[in-house]
Amino acid sequence: QVQLVESGGGLVQPGGSLRLSCAASGFTFSSYFMAWYRHAPGKEREFVAGISSPGGSTNYADSMKGRFTISRDNAKNTVYLQMNSLKPEDTAVYYCNLWSGLENYWGQGTQVTVSS
């Protein structure tokens, strides 16, 4: 079955960086678009970034452009999210997402807290 396991979250000061990872299994990873979403308290879950495969075309939510970078390693079945210049408003639970065409799959999420 599909499994998505996020890691790499934590507490970071404003202006700092974190790299999130999502290890995927149970499907042909290299064939699917992968995405990151986030869910902050009191807000709706929002799209962060996505990456296609093959080709690796990327797209980002406007507020993340220039600060976040999504990438993938198809040999390792892993998608990454490099987050730089973090702001307190980036505090949220970050989720890895797969849309299979039939069903939406989510990981358990990883907490990112940006605070001094």
TACORNOR-V583017 format. One record per backbone hydrogen bond with DSSP energy under -1.0 kcal/mol. CO is the residue of the C=O (numbers start at 1). NH is the residue of the N-H. E is the energy in kcal/mol with one decimal. If there is no record, write none. Layout:
co->(CO | CO)
nh->(NH | NH)
e->(E | E)
//
This chain:
co->(3 | 5 | 7 | 10 | 12 | 13 | 16 | 18 | 20 | 21 | 22 | 23 | 25 | 27 | 28 | 29 | 34 | 35 | 36 | 36 | 37 | 38 | 39 | 40 | 46 | 48 | 49 | 50 | 51 | 57 | 59 | 61 | 61 | 64 | 64 | 67 | 69 | 71 | 73 | 73 | 77 | 78 | 79 | 80 | 81 | 82 | 83 | 86 | 87 | 88 | 92 | 93 | 94 | 95 | 96 | 97 | 98 | 103 | 105 | 110 | 112 | 113)
nh->(25 | 23 | 21 | 113 | 115 | 16 | 86 | 83 | 81 | 7 | 79 | 5 | 3 | 29 | 31 | 32 | 51 | 97 | 48 | 49 | 95 | 46 | 93 | 43 | 38 | 61 | 36 | 59 | 34 | 52 | 50 | 64 | 65 | 67 | 68 | 84 | 82 | 80 | 76 | 78 | 24 | 73 | 22 | 71 | 20 | 69 | 18 | 15 | 90 | 91 | 112 | 39 | 110 | 37 | 107 | 35 | 105 | 100 | 98 | 94 | 92 | 12)
e->(-1.9 | -2.6 | -2.6 | -2.8 | -2.1 | -2.3 | -2.3 | -3.3 | -2.2 | -2.1 | -2.0 | -2.2 | -2.5 | -1.6 | -2.1 | -1.7 | -2.8 | -2.7 | -2.8 | -1.5 | -3.0 | -3.1 | -2.2 | -2.2 | -2.4 | -2.4 | -2.9 | -1.9 | -2.5 | -2.6 | -2.4 | -1.9 | -1.0 | -2.1 | -2.5 | -2.1 | -3.0 | -3.1 | -1.0 | -1.8 | -3.1 | -2.9 | -1.9 | -1.6 | -2.8 | -2.5 | -2.1 | -3.3 | -2.4 | -1.8 | -2.8 | -2.2 | -1.9 | -2.7 | -1.5 | -2.0 | -3.1 | -2.6 | -2.0 | -2.9 | -2.0 | -2.8)
//
